[in-house]
Amino acid sequence: MADEKLEKELETLRRQTVSPKPLVYALLEGLVDQRSYSQASQDLFVLEMLESKNNGTYLEIGGGHFSESNNTFILEKEFGWNGISIEIDKELVNLFNDKRRNKAIASDATSFDYRTALNESSFASQIDFLSLDIDPAPVTFKALEKLPHDDFRFSVITYEHDRYLSGDEWMIRSRSLLSELGYHLVVKNLKCFGRDIEDWWIDPNVVKEEIHTRFNSSDIEFSTLWLNYLKLNQRSA
């Protein structure tokens, strides 16, 4: 009966929702414990993978708005995380820095000196979360290549490849690079209202296998991902 109720509630929401936001809020209000501010629940994935960790660290490439469709707002606001956000739009940076404790830096993500910035922030070599969310796909990949991978690793990575716009090339190249670096792909081609936008990765040396295997999915709508996860947890309870 619980599964049927979840299915009916989500199907109603899918028919009625025009933008991602109401669906994410509805998922949280009745089905998931924590409110999301991300476009497609990326922040919830981070919290699940790291067991609602407090005082974590993040590097956000593509800060955007300080809260709307933002992957780090809830981490800072509710869990005390520290981080750096990179954003090329100076108006968004000014708004971000007016509203957020952790500041954004106005810079081109493809030429930013990540190594110096991370060292000056006294971040440990294992950073909890890397969010890559800029446009277009070739620029996202260039920013990924620019990171000092020899000095820093990331426990959770959400990587926007925008396959629905850019095709397979940049998705394939990013997967090759991250796999070579030893990361594990958990969610392939996450969809947001039918558009395959992202891959979600973890560092298998940090995230417990019994946690990340519950999310193993491919070409899945983000609401369905959470429904499947909740069903699995119900059966395991």
Number of C-alpha atoms within 10 A of each C-alpha: 6 8 12 8 10 16 15 11 14 18 13 11 17 16 8 11 12 11 12 18 18 14 21 22 17 16 23 16 13 11 15 16 10 17 17 29 23 20 17 25 25 23 24 24 20 26 18 15 21 21 12 16 16 15 14 17 24 25 22 22 26 23 30 24 18 23 18 13 20 23 32 30 23 20 25 20 13 13 15 15 20 19 25 20 23 23 24 18 16 13 13 17 23 16 14 22 15 12 12 14 15 16 19 27 20 18 18 16 24 17 11 16 14 18 15 11 12 19 13 9 11 9 15 13 14 15 18 25 26 25 25 24 24 23 13 14 21 17 17 24 22 15 19 20 14 16 18 14 14 9 12 15 21 21 22 26 26 23 25 25 32 25 21 14 12 14 12 12 13 21 23 12 14 22 20 11 14 19 13 10 13 13 20 20 21 17 23 19 25 25 24 18 17 12 16 22 23 25 24 23 25 27 21 15 11 14 17 14 11 9 13 21 11 15 19 14 17 16 17 19 19 24 23 14 19 19 19 17 14 17 14 13 11 11 7 7 6
